[in-house]
Amino acid sequence: MELRVLRYFLTVVREENITKASEVLHITQPTLSRQLSQMEEEMGVKLFHRGTRKISLTNEGILLRRRAEEILQLVEKTERELVEQEEQVEGKVSIGCGEIASVQLLPELFRSFREKYPRVSFDIFTATADLVKEQMDGGLLDLGLLLEPVDVEKYDFIRFAMRENWVVLMRPDDPLAEKACITAEDLASAPLILPRRMRVQSELASWFGDYYEKLDVVFTSNLNTNGAIMVESGLAYSIVVEGAVYLCDQSKITYRPLKPSLTATSVLAWKRGMPFSLAAVKFIAFAKCFLGMDRA
């Protein structure tokens, strides 16, 4: 017996007329009559006395009305409890991310999620993709926003469509700031700060080509903020993703894109098979739906 048909039955009982009940239910009168007849056939009892103007219940119909009301009340109570349980999801979701442009996609995701689950808060850990992965593997972080290239063999993930552009960070009064873009030859003999990540260095080595072996690498850096201080002091140029300089004071630091351009993507990832808190499980499911990119 379907809950839908029980609701039909109680509507007919309340209206005492199949035509009126069909109007309330927004279905046709023949459809409603057929549903009720099938219910009587399945149960093997007669539920209604059908009069000319109104219908009344048989003894069996009275019993079914009582039980149907009890069943539907229990269903409604259960549905309310499930909704209340959803509303009371609480806890903290920890997310690691680098200083990248794709972080700009997170605020609206967080805001929308907290509208549904206001008791959930977030912990943001800023680090390179390698360190974020290490923290995820150790269960210290739930998710990571990782700049590619990165090995995601052990992870499920959502790849963001936003492209991360690699640029050269420099002082505004530097001669290279007069150029619209920077070539490998421009940097061949310049003091440089490179990212510490080996996978990223491999990407840059490919971009520099034959110039790579001749580079004057003064520093490597895992985060770009400290590197920017070195740039401001005139010690070196820093090669970073554009998202890392989003809030930089342009009167002290400026940047130019590479030519040919070098871009990367990022992924929001979580370790496959890792036991997560309810808050993290809800966030992952919400992120898949919200971003419309449920693919890995």
C-alpha positions in Angstrom: 0.0 0.0 0.0 1.5 3.3 -1.1 1.5 6.4 1.1 0.2 8.4 -1.8 -2.9 6.2 -2.0 -3.5 6.5 1.8 -3.5 10.3 1.4 -6.0 10.0 -1.4 -8.2 7.8 0.8 -8.1 10.3 3.7 -8.9 13.2 1.4 -12.0 11.3 0.1 -13.0 10.6 3.7 -12.7 14.2 4.6 -14.6 15.6 1.6 -17.2 12.7 1.5 -17.3 13.1 -2.2 -14.9 11.7 -4.9 -15.4 14.6 -7.2 -14.5 17.2 -4.6 -11.6 15.1 -3.4 -10.2 14.9 -6.9 -10.3 18.7 -7.2 -8.5 19.1 -3.9 -5.8 16.5 -5.0 -5.6 18.0 -8.5 -6.2 14.6 -10.2 -9.1 13.5 -12.4 -12.1 11.9 -10.8 -11.7 8.6 -12.9 -8.1 8.3 -11.8 -9.1 8.8 -8.1 -11.9 6.3 -8.4 -9.6 3.7 -10.0 -7.0 4.1 -7.3 -9.6 3.6 -4.5 -11.1 0.5 -6.3 -7.6 -1.0 -6.7 -7.0 -0.5 -3.0 -10.2 -2.3 -2.1 -9.3 -5.1 -4.4 -5.8 -5.5 -3.0 -7.1 -5.5 0.6 -10.1 -7.7 -0.2 -12.5 -5.5 1.7 -15.1 -2.9 0.9 -14.2 0.5 2.3 -17.0 2.8 1.2 -20.8 2.9 1.0 -21.2 4.9 -2.2 -24.3 7.1 -2.2 -25.7 9.4 -4.8 -24.4 12.6 -3.2 -21.8 11.5 -0.7 -19.9 8.4 0.4 -19.5 6.9 3.9 -17.2 4.4 5.4 -17.8 0.8 6.1 -16.5 -0.7 9.4 -13.4 -1.7 7.5 -13.1 1.8 6.1 -13.3 3.3 9.6 -10.5 1.0 10.8 -8.4 1.9 7.8 -9.0 5.6 8.4 -7.7 5.3 11.9 -4.6 3.4 10.9 -4.0 5.6 7.9 -4.0 8.7 10.1 -1.5 7.1 12.5 0.7 6.0 9.6 0.8 9.4 8.0 1.4 11.1 11.3 4.4 8.8 11.9 5.7 9.5 8.4 5.4 13.3 8.9 7.1 13.1 12.3 9.9 11.0 10.8 10.4 13.6 8.0 10.5 16.4 10.5 13.1 14.6 12.6 15.3 14.0 9.5 15.1 17.7 8.6 15.9 18.7 12.2 18.8 16.3 12.2 20.1 18.0 9.0 19.7 21.4 10.6 21.7 20.3 13.6 24.7 19.1 11.7 27.6 20.7 13.5 31.3 20.6 13.7 34.4 21.9 11.8 35.5 21.2 8.3 39.2 21.7 7.7 40.4 22.8 4.3 44.0 23.3 3.1 44.8 25.6 0.2 47.6 27.5 -1.4 47.8 31.2 -2.3 45.9 30.7 -5.6 43.2 32.4 -7.6 40.7 29.5 -7.1 40.4 30.4 -3.4 38.1 33.2 -4.7 35.5 30.5 -5.5 35.3 29.3 -1.9 33.5 32.2 -0.2 30.2 31.7 -2.0 30.5 27.9 -1.4 31.0 28.5 2.3 28.2 31.0 2.5 25.7 28.8 0.8 26.7 25.8 2.9 26.3 27.7 6.1 22.9 28.9 5.1 21.8 25.2 5.2 24.1 24.1 8.1 24.7 27.2 10.3 26.4 25.2 13.0 29.3 24.1 10.8 32.5 26.2 10.8 35.6 26.0 8.7 39.3 25.9 9.5 41.6 27.2 6.6 45.1 26.0 6.5 47.4 27.8 4.0 50.3 25.8 2.6 51.6 24.3 -0.6 49.8 21.4 -2.3 52.5 18.9 -1.1 52.1 19.9 2.6 48.3 20.0 2.3 48.3 16.5 0.9 50.6 15.3 3.7 48.1 16.8 6.2 45.2 15.2 4.4 46.9 11.8 4.4 47.4 12.1 8.1 43.8 12.9 8.7 44.5 16.4 9.9 42.7 18.0 7.0 39.4 17.0 5.4 39.9 18.6 2.0 42.6 20.4 0.0 42.5 23.0 -2.8 45.5 21.8 -4.7 47.4 23.6 -7.4 48.3 21.2 -10.2 50.4 19.4 -11.2 49.7 17.1 -8.3 49.3 13.4 -7.9 45.6 12.7 -7.1 45.6 8.9 -7.6 44.5 8.3 -4.0 41.9 11.1 -4.0 38.4 12.0 -5.2 38.3 15.6 -6.5 36.5 18.3 -8.3 38.6 20.1 -10.9 38.0 23.9 -11.0 37.5 25.6 -14.4 39.4 28.7 -13.3 42.9 28.9 -14.8 45.9 29.9 -12.6 48.3 32.1 -14.5 52.0 32.1 -13.7 53.5 35.6 -13.5 56.8 37.4 -12.5 56.7 39.5 -9.3 58.8 42.6 -9.4 59.2 46.2 -8.1 57.1 48.8 -10.0 60.3 50.8 -10.7 62.1 47.7 -12.2 63.1 47.9 -15.9 61.2 44.7 -16.6 58.0 46.4 -15.4 58.0 48.5 -18.6 57.4 45.3 -20.6 53.9 43.9 -21.2 55.1 40.3 -20.6 58.2 38.5 -19.6 60.1 35.9 -21.6 62.6 33.2 -20.5 65.4 35.2 -22.0 64.4 38.3 -19.9 65.0 36.1 -16.8 68.0 34.2 -17.9 70.6 36.2 -15.9 68.2 37.7 -13.3 68.2 36.6 -9.6 65.1 34.5 -9.1 62.9 33.1 -6.4 61.3 29.8 -7.5 58.5 27.7 -5.9 59.9 25.0 -3.6 57.6 22.3 -5.1 59.5 20.0 -7.3 56.6 19.3 -9.6 56.2 23.0 -10.2 59.9 23.4 -10.8 59.6 20.7 -13.5 56.8 22.8 -15.2 59.0 25.9 -15.1 62.0 24.0 -16.3 60.0 23.0 -19.4 58.9 26.6 -19.9 62.5 28.0 -19.6 63.9 25.3 -21.9 67.7 25.7 -22.4 67.8 28.7 -20.1 66.8 26.7 -17.1 70.3 25.3 -16.3 71.8 28.8 -16.4 69.3 30.4 -14.0 70.4 32.3 -10.9 68.1 30.9 -8.3 68.7 32.9 -5.1 65.8 31.5 -3.1 63.1 28.8 -3.2 59.9 29.6 -1.3 56.9 27.5 -0.2 54.6 30.5 0.2 54.6 33.7 -1.8 54.1 36.3 0.9 57.7 36.1 2.2 59.0 35.9 -1.3 57.2 39.2 -2.1 59.1 40.8 0.8 62.4 39.8 -0.9 61.1 41.2 -4.2 60.2 44.5 -2.6 63.7 44.8 -1.1 65.1 44.3 -4.6 66.8 41.0 -4.0 65.2 39.0 -6.7 62.2 38.4 -9.0 59.7 35.8 -7.9 57.7 33.5 -10.2 54.3 32.9 -8.7 50.7 32.2 -9.7 48.7 35.4 -10.2 46.3 34.5 -7.4 49.2 34.8 -4.9 49.4 38.6 -5.5 45.6 39.3 -5.5 45.8 41.7 -2.5 49.4 43.0 -3.0 50.0 46.7 -2.7 50.5 47.6 -6.3 52.5 50.7 -5.3 55.2 48.3 -3.8 54.8 45.2 -5.9 53.7 44.6 -9.5 53.8 41.6 -11.8 53.8 40.7 -15.5 52.6 37.5 -17.2 55.0 35.0 -18.8 55.3 34.8 -22.6 54.4 32.2 -23.8 51.8 32.0 -21.1 52.0 29.3 -18.5 48.8 28.2 -16.8 47.6 25.6 -14.3 44.4 24.3 -12.9 43.5 23.4 -9.3 41.4 20.7 -7.7 39.3 20.5 -4.6 40.3 17.0 -3.3 39.6 14.6 -0.4 41.3 11.3 0.3 39.4 8.3 -1.0 38.2 5.9 1.7 39.0 8.3 4.6 36.4 8.3 7.4 35.0 11.8 7.6 32.8 13.6 10.2 29.2 14.1 9.3 29.9 17.8 8.7 32.7 17.0 6.2 30.5 14.4 4.5 27.7 16.9 4.1 30.2 19.6 2.8 31.7 17.2 0.2 28.2 16.3 -1.1 27.2 20.0 -1.1 30.3 21.1 -2.9 29.7 18.5 -5.7 26.2 19.8 -6.2 27.0 23.5 -5.8 29.9 23.5 -8.2 28.1 21.3 -10.7 31.3 19.4 -11.3 30.7 16.0 -9.8 33.5 14.3 -11.7 36.8 12.8 -10.9 
